[in-house]
Amino acid sequence: MILKIVTLFLVGMGVLAMFGKLRLPKIQAYENRKCPKCGSFKIGKSPCLCEKNKS
């Protein structure tokens, strides 16, 4: 009985680990959305606020 519970627990942890690895590339996509000059997040396709304030 205990062996069955341990096996189900390990299978469940393995499934959660697979879903966790699937989400990691999406997190890295947000890192690329930062402005290289000031480090703030860019929203949409418009330029960053630090570039708008120059002119």
PDB file with one MODEL, atoms N, CA, C and O in Angstrom:
MODEL        1
ATOM      1  N   MET A   1       0.823  -1.196   0.000  1.00  0.00           N
ATOM      2  CA  MET A   1       0.000   0.000   0.000  1.00  0.00           C
ATOM      3  C   MET A   1       0.871   1.265   0.000  1.00  0.00           C
ATOM      4  O   MET A   1       0.603   2.205  -0.748  1.00  0.00           O
ATOM      5  N   ILE A   2       1.904   1.284   0.834  1.00  0.00           N
ATOM      6  CA  ILE A   2       2.789   2.447   0.896  1.00  0.00           C
ATOM      7  C   ILE A   2       3.558   2.591  -0.412  1.00  0.00           C
ATOM      8  O   ILE A   2       3.790   3.709  -0.872  1.00  0.00           O
ATOM      9  N   LEU A   3       3.958   1.468  -1.017  1.00  0.00           N
ATOM     10  CA  LEU A   3       4.668   1.506  -2.291  1.00  0.00           C
ATOM     11  C   LEU A   3       3.796   2.121  -3.377  1.00  0.00           C
ATOM     12  O   LEU A   3       4.289   2.856  -4.233  1.00  0.00           O
ATOM     13  N   LYS A   4       2.516   1.824  -3.343  1.00  0.00           N
ATOM     14  CA  LYS A   4       1.572   2.378  -4.315  1.00  0.00           C
ATOM     15  C   LYS A   4       1.451   3.894  -4.136  1.00  0.00           C
ATOM     16  O   LYS A   4       1.421   4.626  -5.125  1.00  0.00           O
ATOM     17  N   ILE A   5       1.384   4.367  -2.914  1.00  0.00           N
ATOM     18  CA  ILE A   5       1.268   5.802  -2.630  1.00  0.00           C
ATOM     19  C   ILE A   5       2.536   6.529  -3.066  1.00  0.00           C
ATOM     20  O   ILE A   5       2.463   7.603  -3.663  1.00  0.00           O
ATOM     21  N   VAL A   6       3.683   5.954  -2.772  1.00  0.00           N
ATOM     22  CA  VAL A   6       4.959   6.569  -3.150  1.00  0.00           C
ATOM     23  C   VAL A   6       5.081   6.631  -4.671  1.00  0.00           C
ATOM     24  O   VAL A   6       5.535   7.638  -5.215  1.00  0.00           O
ATOM     25  N   THR A   7       4.680   5.568  -5.358  1.00  0.00           N
ATOM     26  CA  THR A   7       4.741   5.537  -6.817  1.00  0.00           C
ATOM     27  C   THR A   7       3.835   6.604  -7.423  1.00  0.00           C
ATOM     28  O   THR A   7       4.250   7.322  -8.332  1.00  0.00           O
ATOM     29  N   LEU A   8       2.607   6.716  -6.932  1.00  0.00           N
ATOM     30  CA  LEU A   8       1.686   7.736  -7.436  1.00  0.00           C
ATOM     31  C   LEU A   8       2.213   9.143  -7.158  1.00  0.00           C
ATOM     32  O   LEU A   8       2.051  10.036  -7.989  1.00  0.00           O
ATOM     33  N   PHE A   9       2.837   9.348  -6.008  1.00  0.00           N
ATOM     34  CA  PHE A   9       3.418  10.640  -5.678  1.00  0.00           C
ATOM     35  C   PHE A   9       4.534  11.000  -6.654  1.00  0.00           C
ATOM     36  O   PHE A   9       4.595  12.128  -7.142  1.00  0.00           O
ATOM     37  N   LEU A  10       5.413  10.044  -6.935  1.00  0.00           N
ATOM     38  CA  LEU A  10       6.521  10.304  -7.852  1.00  0.00           C
ATOM     39  C   LEU A  10       6.033  10.554  -9.274  1.00  0.00           C
ATOM     40  O   LEU A  10       6.595  11.393  -9.977  1.00  0.00           O
ATOM     41  N   VAL A  11       5.008   9.848  -9.702  1.00  0.00           N
ATOM     42  CA  VAL A  11       4.433  10.077 -11.029  1.00  0.00           C
ATOM     43  C   VAL A  11       3.823  11.472 -11.089  1.00  0.00           C
ATOM     44  O   VAL A  11       3.991  12.186 -12.077  1.00  0.00           O
ATOM     45  N   GLY A  12       3.120  11.857 -10.036  1.00  0.00           N
ATOM     46  CA  GLY A  12       2.525  13.201  -9.982  1.00  0.00           C
ATOM     47  C   GLY A  12       3.582  14.289 -10.015  1.00  0.00           C
ATOM     48  O   GLY A  12       3.406  15.302 -10.693  1.00  0.00           O
ATOM     49  N   MET A  13       4.671  14.098  -9.296  1.00  0.00           N
ATOM     50  CA  MET A  13       5.756  15.074  -9.310  1.00  0.00           C
ATOM     51  C   MET A  13       6.406  15.154 -10.691  1.00  0.00           C
ATOM     52  O   MET A  13       6.798  16.235 -11.131  1.00  0.00           O
ATOM     53  N   GLY A  14       6.521  14.025 -11.368  1.00  0.00           N
ATOM     54  CA  GLY A  14       7.078  14.008 -12.720  1.00  0.00           C
ATOM     55  C   GLY A  14       6.209  14.775 -13.695  1.00  0.00           C
ATOM     56  O   GLY A  14       6.719  15.500 -14.549  1.00  0.00           O
ATOM     57  N   VAL A  15       4.891  14.617 -13.573  1.00  0.00           N
ATOM     58  CA  VAL A  15       3.965  15.340 -14.455  1.00  0.00           C
ATOM     59  C   VAL A  15       4.051  16.842 -14.188  1.00  0.00           C
ATOM     60  O   VAL A  15       4.062  17.635 -15.130  1.00  0.00           O
ATOM     61  N   LEU A  16       4.111  17.239 -12.929  1.00  0.00           N
ATOM     62  CA  LEU A  16       4.247  18.663 -12.595  1.00  0.00           C
ATOM     63  C   LEU A  16       5.564  19.228 -13.115  1.00  0.00           C
ATOM     64  O   LEU A  16       5.608  20.379 -13.550  1.00  0.00           O
ATOM     65  N   ALA A  17       6.627  18.446 -13.078  1.00  0.00           N
ATOM     66  CA  ALA A  17       7.922  18.904 -13.583  1.00  0.00           C
ATOM     67  C   ALA A  17       7.855  19.121 -15.094  1.00  0.00           C
ATOM     68  O   ALA A  17       8.449  20.066 -15.613  1.00  0.00           O
ATOM     69  N   MET A  18       7.134  18.248 -15.799  1.00  0.00           N
ATOM     70  CA  MET A  18       7.004  18.422 -17.254  1.00  0.00           C
ATOM     71  C   MET A  18       6.253  19.701 -17.591  1.00  0.00           C
ATOM     72  O   MET A  18       6.638  20.420 -18.514  1.00  0.00           O
ATOM     73  N   PHE A  19       5.192  19.992 -16.861  1.00  0.00           N
ATOM     74  CA  PHE A  19       4.447  21.228 -17.102  1.00  0.00           C
ATOM     75  C   PHE A  19       5.278  22.452 -16.734  1.00  0.00           C
ATOM     76  O   PHE A  19       5.166  23.491 -17.384  1.00  0.00           O
ATOM     77  N   GLY A  20       6.099  22.344 -15.715  1.00  0.00           N
ATOM     78  CA  GLY A  20       6.967  23.446 -15.321  1.00  0.00           C
ATOM     79  C   GLY A  20       7.998  23.764 -16.392  1.00  0.00           C
ATOM     80  O   GLY A  20       8.305  24.934 -16.622  1.00  0.00           O
ATOM     81  N   LYS A  21       8.534  22.749 -17.047  1.00  0.00           N
ATOM     82  CA  LYS A  21       9.510  22.976 -18.108  1.00  0.00           C
ATOM     83  C   LYS A  21       8.856  23.583 -19.339  1.00  0.00           C
ATOM     84  O   LYS A  21       9.516  24.291 -20.100  1.00  0.00           O
ATOM     85  N   LEU A  22       7.585  23.323 -19.546  1.00  0.00           N
ATOM     86  CA  LEU A  22       6.897  23.898 -20.696  1.00  0.00           C
ATOM     87  C   LEU A  22       6.672  25.393 -20.523  1.00  0.00           C
ATOM     88  O   LEU A  22       6.583  26.117 -21.515  1.00  0.00           O
ATOM     89  N   ARG A  23       6.577  25.867 -19.296  1.00  0.00           N
ATOM     90  CA  ARG A  23       6.310  27.288 -19.051  1.00  0.00           C
ATOM     91  C   ARG A  23       7.571  28.145 -19.090  1.00  0.00           C
ATOM     92  O   ARG A  23       7.464  29.355 -19.287  1.00  0.00           O
ATOM     93  N   LEU A  24       8.744  27.579 -18.913  1.00  0.00           N
ATOM     94  CA  LEU A  24       9.971  28.365 -18.834  1.00  0.00           C
ATOM     95  C   LEU A  24      10.270  29.200 -20.080  1.00  0.00           C
ATOM     96  O   LEU A  24      10.686  30.349 -19.927  1.00  0.00           O
ATOM     97  N   PRO A  25      10.083  28.697 -21.304  1.00  0.00           N
ATOM     98  CA  PRO A  25      10.363  29.557 -22.459  1.00  0.00           C
ATOM     99  C   PRO A  25       9.486  30.805 -22.502  1.00  0.00           C
ATOM    100  O   PRO A  25       9.932  31.839 -22.997  1.00  0.00           O
ATOM    101  N   LYS A  26       8.257  30.741 -22.002  1.00  0.00           N
ATOM    102  CA  LYS A  26       7.386  31.913 -21.993  1.00  0.00           C
ATOM    103  C   LYS A  26       7.913  32.977 -21.032  1.00  0.00           C
ATOM    104  O   LYS A  26       7.766  34.172 -21.286  1.00  0.00           O
ATOM    105  N   ILE A  27       8.514  32.552 -19.949  1.00  0.00           N
ATOM    106  CA  ILE A  27       9.072  33.513 -18.998  1.00  0.00           C
ATOM    107  C   ILE A  27      10.256  34.245 -19.629  1.00  0.00           C
ATOM    108  O   ILE A  27      10.423  35.445 -19.411  1.00  0.00           O
ATOM    109  N   GLN A  28      11.068  33.548 -20.400  1.00  0.00           N
ATOM    110  CA  GLN A  28      12.205  34.173 -21.046  1.00  0.00           C
ATOM    111  C   GLN A  28      11.768  35.158 -22.120  1.00  0.00           C
ATOM    112  O   GLN A  28      12.506  36.095 -22.423  1.00  0.00           O
ATOM    113  N   ALA A  29      10.584  34.971 -22.704  1.00  0.00           N
ATOM    114  CA  ALA A  29      10.091  35.902 -23.715  1.00  0.00           C
ATOM    115  C   ALA A  29       9.849  37.278 -23.099  1.00  0.00           C
ATOM    116  O   ALA A  29      10.016  38.295 -23.772  1.00  0.00           O
ATOM    117  N   TYR A  30       9.453  37.319 -21.815  1.00  0.00           N
ATOM    118  CA  TYR A  30       9.233  38.602 -21.165  1.00  0.00           C
ATOM    119  C   TYR A  30      10.548  39.321 -20.885  1.00  0.00           C
ATOM    120  O   TYR A  30      10.577  40.549 -20.812  1.00  0.00           O
ATOM    121  N   GLU A  31      11.618  38.582 -20.729  1.00  0.00           N
ATOM    122  CA  GLU A  31      12.921  39.209 -20.508  1.00  0.00           C
ATOM    123  C   GLU A  31      13.348  40.010 -21.728  1.00  0.00           C
ATOM    124  O   GLU A  31      14.024  41.030 -21.589  1.00  0.00           O
ATOM    125  N   ASN A  32      12.960  39.563 -22.930  1.00  0.00           N
ATOM    126  CA  ASN A  32      13.355  40.245 -24.158  1.00  0.00           C
ATOM    127  C   ASN A  32      12.544  41.517 -24.386  1.00  0.00           C
ATOM    128  O   ASN A  32      12.883  42.302 -25.271  1.00  0.00           O
ATOM    129  N   ARG A  33      11.509  41.736 -23.632  1.00  0.00           N
ATOM    130  CA  ARG A  33      10.661  42.911 -23.810  1.00  0.00           C
ATOM    131  C   ARG A  33      11.131  44.107 -22.991  1.00  0.00           C
ATOM    132  O   ARG A  33      10.441  45.125 -22.935  1.00  0.00           O
ATOM    133  N   LYS A  34      12.269  44.001 -22.371  1.00  0.00           N
ATOM    134  CA  LYS A  34      12.791  45.114 -21.593  1.00  0.00           C
ATOM    135  C   LYS A  34      13.580  46.046 -22.500  1.00  0.00           C
ATOM    136  O   LYS A  34      14.198  45.615 -23.473  1.00  0.00           O
ATOM    137  N   CYS A  35      13.549  47.322 -22.165  1.00  0.00           N
ATOM    138  CA  CYS A  35      14.324  48.317 -22.896  1.00  0.00           C
ATOM    139  C   CYS A  35      15.801  48.119 -22.556  1.00  0.00           C
ATOM    140  O   CYS A  35      16.152  48.014 -21.381  1.00  0.00           O
ATOM    141  N   PRO A  36      16.670  48.067 -23.566  1.00  0.00           N
ATOM    142  CA  PRO A  36      18.095  47.866 -23.260  1.00  0.00           C
ATOM    143  C   PRO A  36      18.745  49.067 -22.574  1.00  0.00           C
ATOM    144  O   PRO A  36      19.769  48.914 -21.908  1.00  0.00           O
ATOM    145  N   LYS A  37      18.169  50.252 -22.726  1.00  0.00           N
ATOM    146  CA  LYS A  37      18.770  51.457 -22.141  1.00  0.00           C
ATOM    147  C   LYS A  37      18.380  51.662 -20.689  1.00  0.00           C
ATOM    148  O   LYS A  37      19.241  51.851 -19.830  1.00  0.00           O
ATOM    149  N   CYS A  38      17.055  51.624 -20.406  1.00  0.00           N
ATOM    150  CA  CYS A  38      16.615  51.939 -19.043  1.00  0.00           C
ATOM    151  C   CYS A  38      16.152  50.716 -18.257  1.00  0.00           C
ATOM    152  O   CYS A  38      16.048  50.785 -17.032  1.00  0.00           O
ATOM    153  N   GLY A  39      15.869  49.589 -18.933  1.00  0.00           N
ATOM    154  CA  GLY A  39      15.485  48.375 -18.231  1.00  0.00           C
ATOM    155  C   GLY A  39      14.009  48.253 -17.916  1.00  0.00           C
ATOM    156  O   GLY A  39      13.595  47.269 -17.303  1.00  0.00           O
ATOM    157  N   SER A  40      13.197  49.229 -18.319  1.00  0.00           N
ATOM    158  CA  SER A  40      11.762  49.128 -18.065  1.00  0.00           C
ATOM    159  C   SER A  40      11.114  48.254 -19.133  1.00  0.00           C
ATOM    160  O   SER A  40      11.677  48.057 -20.210  1.00  0.00           O
ATOM    161  N   PHE A  41       9.920  47.730 -18.828  1.00  0.00           N
ATOM    162  CA  PHE A  41       9.227  46.859 -19.766  1.00  0.00           C
ATOM    163  C   PHE A  41       8.575  47.674 -20.871  1.00  0.00           C
ATOM    164  O   PHE A  41       7.973  48.716 -20.609  1.00  0.00           O
ATOM    165  N   LYS A  42       8.694  47.202 -22.105  1.00  0.00           N
ATOM    166  CA  LYS A  42       8.049  47.852 -23.241  1.00  0.00           C
ATOM    167  C   LYS A  42       6.697  47.187 -23.454  1.00  0.00           C
ATOM    168  O   LYS A  42       6.588  45.961 -23.411  1.00  0.00           O
ATOM    169  N   ILE A  43       5.667  47.995 -23.685  1.00  0.00           N
ATOM    170  CA  ILE A  43       4.327  47.492 -23.922  1.00  0.00           C
ATOM    171  C   ILE A  43       3.963  47.790 -25.364  1.00  0.00           C
ATOM    172  O   ILE A  43       4.004  48.942 -25.796  1.00  0.00           O
ATOM    173  N   GLY A  44       3.606  46.754 -26.109  1.00  0.00           N
ATOM    174  CA  GLY A  44       3.240  46.939 -27.507  1.00  0.00           C
ATOM    175  C   GLY A  44       4.463  47.130 -28.374  1.00  0.00           C
ATOM    176  O   GLY A  44       5.569  46.725 -28.015  1.00  0.00           O
ATOM    177  N   LYS A  45       4.248  47.760 -29.537  1.00  0.00           N
ATOM    178  CA  LYS A  45       5.350  47.956 -30.485  1.00  0.00           C
ATOM    179  C   LYS A  45       5.916  49.368 -30.433  1.00  0.00           C
ATOM    180  O   LYS A  45       6.879  49.674 -31.135  1.00  0.00           O
ATOM    181  N   SER A  46       5.338  50.220 -29.619  1.00  0.00           N
ATOM    182  CA  SER A  46       5.811  51.600 -29.542  1.00  0.00           C
ATOM    183  C   SER A  46       7.163  51.650 -28.832  1.00  0.00           C
ATOM    184  O   SER A  46       7.499  50.742 -28.072  1.00  0.00           O
ATOM    185  N   PRO A  47       7.938  52.705 -29.077  1.00  0.00           N
ATOM    186  CA  PRO A  47       9.240  52.829 -28.428  1.00  0.00           C
ATOM    187  C   PRO A  47       9.085  53.075 -26.915  1.00  0.00           C
ATOM    188  O   PRO A  47       8.015  53.447 -26.435  1.00  0.00           O
ATOM    189  N   CYS A  48      10.146  52.863 -26.214  1.00  0.00           N
ATOM    190  CA  CYS A  48      10.157  53.046 -24.765  1.00  0.00           C
ATOM    191  C   CYS A  48       9.966  54.523 -24.413  1.00  0.00           C
ATOM    192  O   CYS A  48      10.189  55.402 -25.246  1.00  0.00           O
ATOM    193  N   LEU A  49       9.556  54.781 -23.189  1.00  0.00           N
ATOM    194  CA  LEU A  49       9.346  56.168 -22.749  1.00  0.00           C
ATOM    195  C   LEU A  49      10.651  56.955 -22.719  1.00  0.00           C
ATOM    196  O   LEU A  49      10.649  58.165 -22.946  1.00  0.00           O
ATOM    197  N   CYS A  50      11.756  56.286 -22.443  1.00  0.00           N
ATOM    198  CA  CYS A  50      13.034  57.016 -22.413  1.00  0.00           C
ATOM    199  C   CYS A  50      13.412  57.475 -23.829  1.00  0.00           C
ATOM    200  O   CYS A  50      14.075  58.501 -23.974  1.00  0.00           O
ATOM    201  N   GLU A  51      13.012  56.750 -24.861  1.00  0.00           N
ATOM    202  CA  GLU A  51      13.286  57.169 -26.224  1.00  0.00           C
ATOM    203  C   GLU A  51      12.312  58.246 -26.681  1.00  0.00           C
ATOM    204  O   GLU A  51      12.674  59.102 -27.488  1.00  0.00           O
ATOM    205  N   LYS A  52      11.081  58.215 -26.178  1.00  0.00           N
ATOM    206  CA  LYS A  52      10.091  59.249 -26.533  1.00  0.00           C
ATOM    207  C   LYS A  52      10.459  60.581 -25.914  1.00  0.00           C
ATOM    208  O   LYS A  52      10.238  61.622 -26.532  1.00  0.00           O
ATOM    209  N   ASN A  53      11.011  60.579 -24.719  1.00  0.00           N
ATOM    210  CA  ASN A  53      11.331  61.815 -24.011  1.00  0.00           C
ATOM    211  C   ASN A  53      12.553  62.517 -24.574  1.00  0.00           C
ATOM    212  O   ASN A  53      12.796  63.673 -24.226  1.00  0.00           O
ATOM    213  N   LYS A  54      13.328  61.872 -25.427  1.00  0.00           N
ATOM    214  CA  LYS A  54      14.524  62.490 -26.002  1.00  0.00           C
ATOM    215  C   LYS A  54      14.167  63.658 -26.902  1.00  0.00           C
ATOM    216  O   LYS A  54      14.827  64.697 -26.875  1.00  0.00           O
ATOM    217  N   SER A  55      13.115  63.485 -27.702  1.00  0.00           N
ATOM    218  CA  SER A  55      12.790  64.538 -28.688  1.00  0.00           C
ATOM    219  C   SER A  55      11.833  65.576 -28.181  1.00  0.00           C
ATOM    220  O   SER A  55      11.486  66.504 -28.911  1.00  0.00           O
TER     221      SER A  55
ENDMDL
END
